[in-house]
Amino acid sequence: MKGTELVYREILYQSMEKKNRVLTQAEIARVLNCSLSTVNRAVGNLERMGAVEVRTRNLHVLDIKKILLYWASLRNLPRDVIYATRVEKPVREIEKLMPEMVIFGAYSAYKFIFNDVPADYSEVYVYGDESLKKRFPSAKGPPNLFVLGRDDRMGKYGKRVTSANLFVDLWNLREWYAKEFIKAMEEKLNGILE
């Protein structure tokens, strides 16, 4: 994930999950351990489209949905795949075999966060590292396990992706049922996005 994407994730996490719509660029830079120029660049894009209002001492989040859709349009999920393989097991078995250190993404994350699935799915996306190659060796066939590179800051959000991160990842998947997950998630986030 690019630096500006980390900024969008943090802004959306604060405004969607912490209900904090007044932030400072300095605090975002401190939390993410990134340069203030990275935060300024990301916030500048949001200010130009009217999604945030930058004031002297802070910024106000005006349009969560606009930020979410903007990030979704920028996200390049395939670029973040560090390993993909075929695992000849049902999705539930693959999920059970995951080590503690992974953070589930996409369909599995939706299932664990909302305790529901709007459609059957056949791929597992996780945020992890190269160590998963030992547990799930390379195999022939269309991949059904995708390991996305996990950034250092992801753990601060807990054992799951943020709601915004989940939405953005689902938005970028090609499977037909991704649309069903997005539709269901939009319904669950309806009050937050308005």
Secondary structure, 3 states (H helix, E strand, C coil): CCHHHHHHHHHHHHHHHCCCCEECHHHHHHHHCCCHHHHHHHHHHHHHCCCEEECCCCEEECCHHHHHHHHHHHCCHHHHEEEEECCCCCHHHHHHCCCCCCEEEHHHHHHHHHCCCCCCCCCEEEEECCCHHHHCCCCCCCCCEEEEECCCCHHHHCCECCHHHHHHHHHCCCCCCHHHHHHHHHHHCHHHHC
